[in-house]
Amino acid sequence: MARPYQPSLLRLLHGTTAAGVVLAWLSGLFVYSQYDGRWGRLPIRLPGEWIDIHGTVGVALLPLAVLFAAYAFTLGRRQLARASNALALAALALAIGTGKLMQEDWLRQGNLSQIVYSLHLIAWGVMAMAVLAHVVGVLARGGWPLAGSMASLRFKAGDRPADWPRQLAKAVRRSAPPARR
């Protein structure tokens, strides 16, 4: 059986976006534990302004998510047919969008009833379920070799960073409607 191979641009965008999501989850967990905690708190309280750290991670995640979404709707559009992929992308958009609409003073003042904050929590819960479904799906389809192919540093011919503009242009041409005469 051939070793699975994932396109290098997908690996880069998927990996950096996934790292940003993990950092957002972790920093958000500290924020939730410190300011909300309605459904439980962490047994430790780490020093630092976690609400500011979480906001900074969200700001950094925004351009990564935009690039990843652009990839998903062009070169990766076939993969969006998988519900877990589409749901994770939609949850990421909702989480970032609601995060941008929030005011950090809401939590500092104990104002937990804002609808935007509730939507933000829902988005991260949906994201957790979608990522779990995505990982289970990957393992069911291809096992550890497929999962490991996302971390591979190997390049195939025609799939180096210098080839990315050509790949994207080809995908855009394929998806463009035919010209009228």
KOLMAR-726694 format. One record per residue: x, y, z of N, C-alpha, C, O, CB in turn. Coordinates in pm, whole numbers, padded with zeros to 5 digits. Glycine has a CB too. Layout:
BEGIN
<<X Y Z> <X Y Z> <X Y Z> <X Y Z> <X Y Z>>,
...
END
This chain:
BEGIN
<<00084 -00117 00000> <00000 00000 00000> <00089 00124 00000> <00186 00131 00075> <-00095 -00001 00121>>,
<<00056 00222 -00084> <00135 00344 -00094> <00116 00431 00030> <00009 00433 00091> <00095 00423 -00220>>,
<<00222 00501 00066> <00214 00594 00179> <00124 00710 00141> <00138 00767 00032> <00356 00645 00220>>,
<<00030 00747 00229> <-00055 00862 00198> <00029 00989 00187> <00131 01004 00255> <-00165 00879 00306>>,
<<-00015 01080 00102> <00054 01208 00085> <-00050 01320 00089> <-00153 01313 00021> <00136 01211 -00049>>,
<<-00023 01421 00167> <-00108 01540 00172> <-00034 01655 00107> <00087 01669 00126> <-00149 01574 00319>>,
<<-00102 01739 00031> <-00037 01854 -00031> <00031 01943 00073> <-00020 01961 00183> <-00138 01937 -00112>>,
<<00146 01996 00037> <00226 02072 00133> <00155 02198 00181> <00168 02234 00298> <00359 02109 00071>>,
<<00083 02266 00094> <00011 02386 00137> <-00098 02350 00237> <-00120 02423 00334> <-00049 02460 00016>>,
<<-00167 02240 00215> <-00266 02193 00311> <-00200 02164 00445> <-00251 02205 00549> <-00338 02067 00258>>,
<<-00088 02095 00444> <-00019 02062 00569> <00018 02188 00646> <00001 02194 00767> <00106 01980 00541>>,
<<00070 02289 00574> <00110 02414 00639> <-00011 02486 00698> <-00011 02523 00816> <00182 02505 00539>>,
<<-00114 02506 00618> <-00232 02580 00665> <-00308 02503 00772> <-00353 02561 00871> <-00324 02610 00548>>,
<<-00323 02373 00753> <-00394 02290 00850> <-00318 02289 00982> <-00377 02305 01089> <-00411 02145 00797>>,
<<-00187 02271 00976> <-00105 02264 01097> <-00102 02393 01174> <-00116 02393 01297> <00035 02224 01061>>,
<<-00084 02505 01105> <-00079 02633 01176> <-00216 02671 01231> <-00226 02725 01341> <-00027 02744 01084>>,
<<-00321 02643 01155> <-00456 02671 01204> <-00488 02583 01325> <-00543 02630 01424> <-00561 02649 01092>>,
<<-00453 02455 01316> <-00477 02363 01428> <-00400 02409 01552> <-00454 02404 01663> <-00435 02219 01389>>,
<<-00277 02452 01535> <-00199 02502 01650> <-00266 02625 01710> <-00273 02639 01832> <-00054 02535 01607>>,
<<-00314 02715 01625> <-00385 02833 01674> <-00513 02797 01748> <-00544 02858 01851> <-00418 02925 01559>>,
<<-00586 02699 01697> <-00709 02654 01764> <-00676 02595 01901> <-00745 02624 01999> <-00784 02550 01677>>,
<<-00573 02515 01908> <-00534 02455 02038> <-00494 02566 02137> <-00535 02562 02253> <-00415 02354 02019>>,
<<-00417 02663 02092> <-00379 02774 02180> <-00502 02854 02224> <-00510 02897 02339> <-00278 02867 02110>>,
<<-00596 02873 02132> <-00719 02945 02167> <-00801 02866 02269> <-00854 02923 02364> <-00803 02974 02041>>,
<<-00811 02734 02248> <-00883 02651 02343> <-00821 02661 02482> <-00891 02683 02581> <-00884 02505 02297>>,
<<-00689 02643 02489> <-00621 02643 02619> <-00633 02779 02688> <-00667 02786 02806> <-00474 02606 02602>>,
<<-00605 02885 02615> <-00615 03018 02676> <-00760 03049 02712> <-00786 03112 02814> <-00558 03127 02582>>,
<<-00854 03006 02628> <-00996 03026 02657> <-01040 02948 02779> <-01127 02993 02853> <-01079 02986 02537>>,
<<-00982 02832 02799> <-01015 02752 02918> <-00973 02826 03045> <-01046 02825 03144> <-00945 02614 02911>>,
<<-00856 02889 03042> <-00812 02967 03158> <-00901 03090 03179> <-00933 03125 03292> <-00665 03012 03139>>,
<<-00942 03153 03068> <-01033 03268 03079> <-01166 03223 03138> <-01218 03286 03231> <-01055 03334 02939>>,
<<-01221 03115 03084> <-01349 03063 03132> <-01340 03028 03282> <-01429 03063 03360> <-01390 02939 03051>>,
<<-01234 02961 03318> <-01218 02919 03458> <-01208 03039 03551> <-01261 03037 03662> <-01093 02831 03473>>,
<<-01141 03144 03507> <-01122 03261 03592> <-01247 03348 03601> <-01281 03395 03709> <-01006 03343 03540>>,
<<-01316 03370 03487> <-01424 03468 03486> <-01565 03408 03486> <-01659 03477 03524> <-01409 03554 03368>>,
<<-01581 03284 03445> <-01714 03226 03434> <-01726 03108 03530> <-01774 03125 03642> <-01744 03181 03288>>,
<<-01684 02992 03488> <-01682 02875 03575> <-01817 02818 03613> <-01825 02741 03708> <-01612 02909 03697>>,
<<-01924 02854 03541> <-02056 02801 03574> <-02061 02649 03569> <-02135 02586 03645> <-02161 02858 03481>>,
<<-01984 02589 03481> <-01984 02442 03464> <-01853 02381 03514> <-01817 02271 03474> <-02006 02405 03317>>,
<<-01783 02452 03599> <-01660 02399 03657> <-01543 02493 03637> <-01542 02577 03546> <-01627 02265 03598>>,
<<-01446 02478 03723> <-01323 02558 03715> <-01203 02466 03719> <-01211 02353 03767> <-01316 02662 03832>>,
<<-01094 02515 03668> <-00969 02440 03676> <-00921 02439 03821> <-00946 02535 03894> <-00860 02502 03582>>,
<<-00854 02334 03863> <-00807 02328 04003> <-00690 02422 04031> <-00654 02443 04147> <-00767 02186 04037>>,
<<-00632 02479 03926> <-00521 02573 03944> <-00556 02704 03876> <-00639 02709 03785> <-00387 02516 03887>>,
<<-00491 02809 03922> <-00509 02939 03858> <-00371 02991 03822> <-00290 03023 03908> <-00584 03041 03952>>,
<<-00347 02997 03693> <-00217 03043 03646> <-00213 03195 03644> <-00312 03259 03607> <-00185 02987 03506>>,
<<-00101 03254 03682> <-00092 03400 03679> <-00088 03449 03534> <-00050 03377 03442> <00034 03448 03756>>,
<<-00128 03571 03517> <-00125 03632 03385> <-00261 03685 03344> <-00364 03649 03401> <-00075 03533 03283>>,
<<-00258 03770 03246> <-00381 03828 03192> <-00431 03739 03078> <-00411 03770 02961> <-00357 03974 03142>>,
<<-00495 03630 03114> <-00535 03529 03016> <-00639 03581 02918> <-00645 03534 02804> <-00590 03409 03087>>,
<<-00718 03677 02960> <-00817 03732 02868> <-00747 03807 02754> <-00791 03803 02639> <-00915 03825 02943>>,
<<-00637 03875 02787> <-00559 03945 02684> <-00483 03846 02596> <-00474 03864 02474> <-00461 04043 02749>>,
<<-00430 03742 02659> <-00359 03638 02582> <-00456 03570 02486> <-00423 03549 02369> <-00295 03532 02678>>,
<<-00575 03537 02534> <-00676 03472 02450> <-00714 03563 02333> <-00727 03516 02220> <-00801 03437 02534>>,
<<-00731 03691 02360> <-00763 03786 02252> <-00652 03795 02149> <-00678 03804 02030> <-00791 03923 02310>>,
<<-00528 03794 02195> <-00414 03799 02103> <-00408 03674 02017> <-00380 03682 01897> <-00282 03815 02182>>,
<<-00433 03559 02078> <-00436 03434 02001> <-00547 03441 01896> <-00527 03399 01782> <-00457 03310 02095>>,
<<-00663 03493 01933> <-00773 03507 01838> <-00738 03599 01723> <-00773 03571 01608> <-00896 03559 01909>>,
<<-00671 03708 01752> <-00629 03800 01646> <-00530 03731 01551> <-00538 03750 01430> <-00565 03928 01707>>,
<<-00438 03653 01606> <-00342 03580 01523> <-00410 03468 01444> <-00368 03437 01332> <-00230 03521 01609>>,
<<-00514 03410 01500> <-00585 03300 01434> <-00667 03349 01315> <-00690 03274 01220> <-00677 03229 01534>>,
<<-00712 03473 01319> <-00797 03526 01212> <-00734 03514 01073> <-00797 03456 00984> <-00829 03671 01239>>,
<<-00613 03566 01049> <-00558 03553 00913> <-00530 03407 00875> <-00543 03371 00758> <-00430 03634 00902>>,
<<-00492 03325 00972> <-00471 03183 00943> <-00601 03118 00898> <-00603 03041 00802> <-00414 03109 01065>>,
<<-00709 03150 00968> <-00840 03093 00934> <-00886 03140 00796> <-00945 03062 00720> <-00944 03131 01041>>,
<<-00860 03265 00764> <-00899 03317 00632> <-00821 03243 00522> <-00880 03203 00422> <-00873 03471 00622>>,
<<-00692 03226 00541> <-00612 03153 00443> <-00655 03007 00432> <-00663 02952 00322> <-00464 03161 00478>>,
<<-00681 02944 00546> <-00725 02805 00546> <-00861 02791 00477> <-00882 02696 00402> <-00731 02750 00690>>,
<<-00952 02884 00504> <-01084 02881 00438> <-01069 02902 00288> <-01138 02836 00209> <-01177 02990 00497>>,
<<-00980 02992 00248> <-00957 03013 00104> <-00906 02884 00040> <-00948 02848 -00070> <-00856 03128 00081>>,
<<-00816 02816 00108> <-00767 02688 00058> <-00882 02587 00050> <-00898 02517 -00050> <-00654 02633 00149>>,
<<-00962 02582 00157> <-01071 02484 00163> <-01172 02503 00050> <-01226 02406 -00001> <-01142 02493 00298>>,
<<-01197 02627 00012> <-01296 02654 -00093> <-01236 02649 -00233> <-01309 02661 -00332> <-01359 02789 -00071>>,
<<-01105 02631 -00244> <-01043 02618 -00377> <-00983 02479 -00390> <-01051 02386 -00435> <-00933 02728 -00399>>,
<<-00859 02464 -00351> <-00790 02335 -00368> <-00851 02224 -00284> <-00845 02107 -00323> <-00645 02351 -00333>>,
<<-00909 02256 -00170> <-00962 02153 -00082> <-01113 02140 -00084> <-01169 02082 00009> <-00918 02180 00056>>,
<<-01179 02191 -00186> <-01326 02193 -00184> <-01389 02054 -00179> <-01499 02040 -00126> <-01377 02266 -00305>>,
<<-01321 01952 -00233> <-01379 01816 -00223> <-01385 01769 -00079> <-01476 01696 -00041> <-01296 01716 -00307>>,
<<-01289 01811 00002> <-01286 01769 00142> <-01395 01837 00225> <-01431 01788 00332> <-01150 01798 00203>>,
<<-01448 01950 00174> <-01556 02017 00246> <-01685 01937 00241> <-01779 01967 00316> <-01579 02156 00189>>,
<<-01692 01836 00155> <-01810 01749 00150> <-01820 01665 00277> <-01928 01617 00311> <-01805 01658 00026>>,
<<-01710 01646 00346> <-01712 01573 00473> <-01771 01667 00579> <-01721 01778 00600> <-01569 01523 00513>>,
<<-01875 01621 00644> <-01947 01706 00739> <-01856 01758 00850> <-01868 01873 00891> <-02063 01629 00800>>,
<<-01764 01674 00900> <-01679 01718 01010> <-01587 01832 00966> <-01557 01921 01045> <-01595 01601 01064>>,
<<-01542 01830 00841> <-01456 01938 00791> <-01534 02068 00777> <-01489 02173 00822> <-01394 01899 00655>>,
<<-01651 02059 00716> <-01733 02179 00697> <-01779 02235 00831> <-01780 02357 00850> <-01855 02147 00609>>,
<<-01817 02147 00923> <-01863 02191 01053> <-01750 02257 01132> <-01772 02359 01197> <-01920 02073 01132>>,
<<-01631 02202 01126> <-01517 02262 01196> <-01486 02400 01140> <-01457 02493 01216> <-01392 02171 01185>>,
<<-01491 02414 01009> <-01464 02544 00946> <-01572 02645 00983> <-01541 02761 01011> <-01455 02529 00793>>,
<<-01698 02602 00984> <-01807 02692 01023> <-01795 02731 01170> <-01817 02847 01205> <-01944 02625 00997>>,
<<-01761 02636 01256> <-01745 02667 01399> <-01628 02762 01421> <-01635 02851 01506> <-01724 02537 01479>>,
<<-01521 02744 01345> <-01406 02835 01355> <-01448 02976 01315> <-01411 03073 01382> <-01289 02786 01267>>,
<<-01523 02988 01207> <-01570 03120 01164> <-01660 03183 01271> <-01647 03302 01300> <-01647 03109 01030>>,
<<-01750 03104 01329> <-01838 03156 01433> <-01758 03195 01558> <-01785 03299 01619> <-01946 03052 01470>>,
<<-01662 03114 01596> <-01582 03144 01715> <-01501 03272 01695> <-01495 03356 01785> <-01488 03027 01746>>,
<<-01439 03287 01580> <-01360 03408 01555> <-01452 03529 01542> <-01423 03636 01596> <-01274 03392 01428>>,
<<-01562 03513 01469> <-01655 03624 01452> <-01713 03672 01584> <-01716 03793 01610> <-01767 03583 01359>>,
<<-01759 03580 01667> <-01815 03621 01797> <-01707 03674 01889> <-01731 03764 01969> <-01887 03503 01863>>,
<<-01587 03618 01878> <-01476 03669 01958> <-01444 03814 01924> <-01414 03894 02012> <-01352 03584 01939>>,
<<-01451 03847 01795> <-01425 03985 01753> <-01535 04080 01800> <-01510 04198 01821> <-01412 03992 01600>>,
<<-01657 04028 01818> <-01769 04111 01861> <-01773 04131 02013> <-01841 04221 02062> <-01899 04051 01815>>,
<<-01701 04047 02086> <-01706 04055 02232> <-01625 04174 02284> <-01533 04223 02218> <-01652 03925 02293>>,
<<-01663 04218 02402> <-01586 04318 02473> <-01530 04251 02598> <-01605 04195 02678> <-01675 04445 02509>>,
<<-01400 04257 02614> <-01338 04183 02725> <-01386 04231 02861> <-01378 04156 02958> <-01187 04196 02717>>,
<<-01435 04353 02869> <-01486 04403 02997> <-01611 04328 03041> <-01641 04325 03161> <-01515 04552 02988>>,
<<-01686 04268 02948> <-01805 04192 02985> <-01768 04086 03090> <-01831 04077 03194> <-01869 04125 02861>>,
<<-01666 04008 03060> <-01628 03901 03152> <-01566 03958 03280> <-01594 03908 03389> <-01530 03806 03085>>,
<<-01485 04059 03267> <-01422 04119 03385> <-01527 04176 03481> <-01507 04178 03602> <-01323 04230 03343>>,
<<-01640 04222 03426> <-01748 04279 03507> <-01851 04173 03547> <-01949 04203 03614> <-01818 04392 03430>>,
<<-01828 04048 03506> <-01921 03941 03542> <-02046 03936 03458> <-02143 03869 03495> <-01959 03955 03684>>,
<<-02047 04005 03345> <-02163 04009 03257> <-02158 03887 03164> <-02104 03896 03053> <-02168 04142 03174>>,
<<-02212 03776 03209> <-02205 03650 03135> <-02328 03624 03050> <-02337 03520 02985> <-02185 03535 03231>>,
<<-02422 03716 03049> <-02548 03692 02979> <-02551 03748 02837> <-02656 03744 02772> <-02662 03751 03057>>,
<<-02441 03798 02788> <-02436 03850 02651> <-02454 03736 02551> <-02389 03633 02563> <-02302 03924 02625>>,
<<-02541 03755 02452> <-02568 03651 02352> <-02442 03619 02272> <-02420 03504 02235> <-02682 03695 02258>>,
<<-02360 03718 02247> <-02237 03697 02170> <-02143 03604 02247> <-02079 03517 02188> <-02166 03832 02140>>,
<<-02136 03621 02379> <-02052 03533 02461> <-02106 03391 02459> <-02030 03295 02448> <-02044 03586 02606>>,
<<-02236 03377 02469> <-02298 03243 02463> <-02269 03177 02329> <-02236 03059 02324> <-02450 03252 02485>>,
<<-02282 03252 02221> <-02251 03197 02088> <-02104 03158 02077> <-02070 03060 02011> <-02287 03298 01979>>,
<<-02018 03236 02141> <-01874 03206 02139> <-01848 03072 02208> <-01771 02991 02158> <-01794 03320 02207>>,
<<-01910 03051 02322> <-01894 02923 02394> <-01951 02807 02311> <-01890 02701 02305> <-01965 02929 02531>>,
<<-02066 02828 02249> <-02127 02724 02165> <-02035 02690 02049> <-02015 02573 02016> <-02265 02769 02113>>,
<<-01978 02794 01986> <-01889 02772 01872> <-01770 02685 01910> <-01732 02596 01835> <-01840 02905 01816>>,
<<-01711 02710 02026> <-01596 02631 02068> <-01636 02489 02107> <-01557 02396 02089> <-01525 02699 02184>>,
<<-01757 02472 02159> <-01806 02337 02186> <-01829 02259 02057> <-01792 02142 02047> <-01936 02342 02266>>,
<<-01890 02325 01959> <-01912 02261 01828> <-01777 02229 01763> <-01760 02124 01702> <-01997 02353 01735>>,
<<-01683 02322 01776> <-01549 02299 01720> <-01485 02175 01782> <-01424 02094 01712> <-01459 02423 01743>>,
<<-01498 02161 01913> <-01440 02044 01980> <-01501 01915 01925> <-01429 01819 01897> <-01463 02053 02133>>,
<<-01632 01913 01909> <-01698 01793 01857> <-01659 01767 01711> <-01637 01652 01672> <-01851 01807 01868>>,
<<-01650 01873 01631> <-01614 01858 01490> <-01470 01809 01475> <-01442 01723 01390> <-01632 01991 01416>>,
<<-01380 01862 01555> <-01240 01816 01549> <-01230 01670 01592> <-01157 01592 01531> <-01149 01905 01639>>,
<<-01302 01633 01696> <-01303 01493 01739> <-01357 01404 01627> <-01299 01299 01598> <-01388 01476 01868>>,
<<-01467 01444 01565> <-01523 01367 01453> <-01425 01360 01336> <-01414 01258 01270> <-01657 01429 01407>>,
<<-01355 01469 01311> <-01256 01474 01204> <-01142 01375 01230> <-01104 01299 01140> <-01198 01617 01189>>,
<<-01090 01375 01351> <-00980 01284 01386> <-01026 01139 01378> <-00955 01054 01325> <-00925 01315 01526>>,
<<-01145 01110 01432> <-01199 00974 01425> <-01218 00932 01279> <-01187 00818 01242> <-01334 00964 01501>>,
<<-01268 01023 01196> <-01287 00993 01054> <-01156 00965 00983> <-01147 00872 00902> <-01357 01107 00986>>,
<<-01055 01044 01012> <-00923 01024 00950> <-00867 00888 00990> <-00816 00814 00906> <-00824 01136 00991>>,
<<-00878 00855 01118> <-00826 00726 01165> <-00907 00610 01107> <-00850 00505 01078> <-00829 00720 01319>>,
<<-01037 00627 01090> <-01120 00522 01032> <-01089 00501 00884> <-01090 00388 00835> <-01269 00555 01050>>,
<<-01060 00611 00812> <-01033 00601 00667> <-00893 00550 00637> <-00874 00468 00547> <-01051 00736 00601>>,
<<-00795 00599 00713> <-00658 00566 00677> <-00566 00530 00792> <-00448 00505 00771> <-00599 00678 00604>>,
<<-00619 00528 00912> <-00539 00492 01028> <-00427 00592 01055> <-00431 00707 01010> <-00480 00354 01010>>,
<<-00328 00544 01128> <-00216 00630 01164> <-00133 00675 01045> <-00080 00786 01048> <-00126 00558 01262>>,
<<-00120 00595 00939> <-00045 00646 00823> <-00108 00772 00763> <-00037 00866 00726> <-00036 00539 00717>>,
<<-00242 00774 00753> <-00308 00893 00699> <-00294 01010 00795> <-00265 01122 00753> <-00457 00865 00671>>,
<<-00315 00985 00924> <-00300 01092 01023> <-00157 01146 01023> <-00135 01267 01029> <-00338 01041 01164>>,
<<-00061 01057 01016> <00080 01099 01015> <00121 01173 00890> <00218 01250 00892> <00167 00980 01031>>,
<<00050 01152 00780> <00085 01220 00655> <00066 01371 00666> <00126 01446 00589> <00001 01165 00540>>,
<<-00015 01415 00761> <-00033 01560 00780> <00091 01623 00845> <00111 01743 00833> <-00157 01587 00866>>,
<<00172 01544 00912> <00292 01596 00979> <00419 01570 00899> <00528 01608 00941> <00306 01535 01117>>,
<<00405 01507 00786> <00522 01473 00705> <00590 01599 00651> <00523 01698 00619> <00482 01381 00590>>,
<<00720 01595 00641> <00797 01705 00583> <00839 01675 00440> <00914 01751 00378> <00920 01735 00668>>,
<<00789 01563 00387> <00825 01519 00253> <00751 01602 00147> <00635 01639 00166> <00793 01368 00236>>,
<<00819 01629 00036> <00760 01700 -00078> <00763 01610 -00200> <00861 01540 -00224> <00835 01834 -00105>>,
<<00656 01613 -00276> <00656 01549 -00407> <00692 01655 -00511> <00681 01775 -00487> <00518 01483 -00438>>,
<<00734 01607 -00627> <00762 01700 -00737> <00636 01779 -00769> <00527 01723 -00777> <00813 01623 -00863>>,
<<00651 01908 -00789> <00539 01994 -00821> <00458 02038 -00700> <00352 02099 -00715> <00449 01925 -00916>>,
<<00506 02008 -00580> <00432 02045 -00460> <00521 02118 -00360> <00502 02106 -00239> <00373 01920 -00395>>,
<<00613 02193 -00409> <00698 02274 -00322> <00634 02413 -00309> <00548 02448 -00389> <00844 02285 -00378>>,
<<00675 02490 -00209> <00615 02624 -00192> <00617 02709 -00319> <00525 02787 -00342> <00687 02698 -00082>>,
<<00719 02696 -00400> <00724 02773 -00525> <00611 02732 -00622> <00578 02808 -00713> <00859 02754 -00593>>,
<<00553 02615 -00603> <00446 02566 -00690> <00306 02610 -00643> <00209 02592 -00717> <00451 02415 -00699>>,
<<00295 02665 -00524> <00164 02698 -00469> <00086 02798 -00553> <-00033 02776 -00576> <00180 02752 -00330>>,
<<00147 02908 -00602> <00069 03002 -00684> <00009 02934 -00809> <-00106 02962 -00845> <00158 03119 -00728>>,
<<00084 02847 -00872> <00033 02776 -00990> <-00082 02685 -00952> <-00182 02677 -01023> <00146 02695 -01058>>,
<<-00070 02615 -00840> <-00177 02526 -00793> <-00305 02605 -00765> <-00414 02563 -00803> <-00132 02450 -00665>>,
<<-00290 02719 -00699> <-00407 02801 -00667> <-00471 02859 -00793> <-00594 02860 -00806> <-00369 02914 -00572>>,
<<-00389 02908 -00885> <-00442 02963 -01010> <-00519 02856 -01087> <-00625 02884 -01143> <-00328 03021 -01097>>,
<<-00466 02736 -01090> <-00534 02625 -01160> <-00669 02594 -01093> <-00768 02571 -01162> <-00445 02499 -01160>>,
<<-00672 02594 -00961> <-00796 02565 -00890> <-00900 02675 -00913> <-01018 02645 -00928> <-00770 02551 -00739>>,
<<-00856 02800 -00917> <-00948 02910 -00941> <-01004 02903 -01083> <-01123 02925 -01105> <-00878 03046 -00918>>,
<<-00917 02871 -01180> <-00963 02857 -01320> <-01065 02744 -01332> <-01165 02758 -01402> <-00844 02830 -01414>>,
<<-01040 02633 -01263> <-01134 02519 -01268> <-01270 02554 -01210> <-01372 02506 -01259> <-01076 02400 -01193>>,
<<-01271 02637 -01107> <-01398 02667 -01040> <-01470 02787 -01099> <-01586 02811 -01066> <-01373 02691 -00894>>,
<<-01404 02861 -01186> <-01467 02979 -01246> <-01573 02935 -01348> <-01554 02835 -01418> <-01361 03070 -01315>>,
<<-01684 03010 -01356> <-01784 02976 -01457> <-01729 03000 -01596> <-01643 03086 -01614> <-01914 03057 -01436>>,
<<-01777 02925 -01696> <-01727 02945 -01832> <-01760 03084 -01882> <-01863 03141 -01847> <-01785 02840 -01926>>,
<<-01672 03137 -01964> <-01692 03271 -02020> <-01806 03269 -02120> <-01823 03173 -02195> <-01562 03322 -02088>>,
<<-01885 03378 -02119> <-01995 03391 -02215> <-01944 03448 -02345> <-01847 03525 -02347> <-02108 03480 -02160>>,
<<-02007 03410 -02451> <-01968 03465 -02583> <-02078 03547 -02641> <-02064 03601 -02750> <-01931 03354 -02681>>,
END
